[in-house]
């Protein structure tokens, strides 16, 4: 991260989250909770972003917005 080297993929965060949800070994109710939170908070803001463009500043800004969220 410090060297600003990025993964060699054009995949978006949405694509990687979809793949993770396909293989994650979690209970159905846990999965439903994750999907709801991802759809409400993560995907609208970061979902279309290529993973290679995610950096610490982007994530910190996103986390700060989540801390201000009342929902």
BELSUL-V461762 format. One record per pair of residues at least 4 apart in sequence whose C-alpha atoms are under 6 Angstrom apart, sorted by the first residue. I is the first residue (numbers start at 0). J is the second residue. Records with the same first field share a line. If there is no record, write none. Layout:
I=J ; J
//
This chain:
5=51
6=51
9=49
10=49
11=47 ; 48 ; 49 ; 50
12=46 ; 50
13=46
19=23
33=37
34=38
36=40
37=41 ; 42
38=42
41=45
42=46
55=59
//
